[in-house]
Amino acid sequence: MNGNTAHSVNFGSEKLQFSVVYRDRKTLSINVYPDLSIEAVAPKGTDIQKIGAKVKKRAPWILKQQGFFQSFLPSTPPRKYVSGETHRYLGKQYRLKLYKSASEEVKLKAGFICVYTKDKGNKFKVKALLETWYRKNARKRFEDVIQKLLPKLSRYKIKEPALELKAMSKRWGSCSINGKIILNPHLIRSPSHCIEYVVMHELCHLVEPSHSPRYYRLLEKMMPDWERRKERLERSYA
């Protein structure tokens, strides 16, 4: 079987379609991406029946993950950007509260994300203000985490990476060949220790570009509980 070939398994009335990527590794893992796609990452030579069985076993978790990611898709369900609607920030749920105001700003106060705007009935204006607030806070938080974690890799003499925010459909982060770290601004909705996992994942790529066994040994050394953090990230909103 070639990598990225489409396969499927049935789980009750659901048909789960998934792709397979073979890598030089010992464990079989399942990923669900923000575009709802399912990917199995398997050791080279793994029988497709074994992979399918793993996907079926993880089906309840997969369906929960897809349900979470659907909230980010424009059409399912549509965001109304009205008072009382829930939005996540750093792993916690907050209710949106809109205020008519001459000035326009967003503040986090006592369990609410408060949006002050001249036209609180304009959902496009509210959305724009909220997304700008999310991105501003995401950049500050991500930069702080990079500063916190980078010294752990000091022995490898890597330069402080440039940071870019980019909404990506299939990943939380990536690392470019010129040493730039790219992070999905939606990650700011996740718990802090999950953000740290994604940042460390990408920082380790500055040392080991591929997902080789050597890379995972480095990640394990830098963040021994990375698998727990990754799992929490994947089930945070299930």
Steps between C-alpha positions, in 0.01 A plus 500: 500500500624850421485792743192723490286230329135536601344224713186471710344309788141482617402592854127461554334718238818705452753439225841632601731573209868529583837532332813311600853637525784254563801623695809366669349470847385235751151616590172539311316827557178659377465870421183700436551836330295821504363422151353178655742272312638191674862389462665185632877523548637147507835322517625388159357162403197513730211293366204712386258277695687584821481871417129475424440323830679783685288762321182310591612468863559875518174579317318655801794737556526573127133597479533727804802670346317555175210646696736748665668605177164552332457807724782664303348430162309804368180313422481256794371659713500870404619734771246769584729723708225598743498537878487164677683304230793298636857538376818331624819663617799316651292187551210667682154592381391861520170659412495785254362828633443793265494865607411806296792738534662796326835319522565154356690241700485150646562413865499179703300553820359254757409215270403721207666614182368856482484672163449876496389641166297779343284244320450190714230377264753465217633145532770565240637786708481290819671208326778725368563652843499158665733340246741793524500458879563126468792551262655774713484281810616197304813677378587626850437160661690307232798736520509461879492120470783504245709712739421259781585180314787605272765490778432127543658453156798730564755222452393472134589865427181573307399857427184652637241427229276755333132442573218507248131450572310315230162325508570148374244234418704193597746594769558708813851599402785455255863594456645642178838407356633846585424452869170685527232357727144524371218457752126477451334793683209267594749335739439788743168335579690201648642452852841657567683169543366387160633819341837423659493153343440637150775761541748243630405267216595769250812614689631143487460513123761776495740229613351196326293598191327165443287278724781250536565281805775748590245781493268318739788422735576872510135592562480241778812646658380860479140426605459153659121537526448615141269208417268589789493861386434397140215275609352783708522732201318247286221442749477846655175590331354155441 
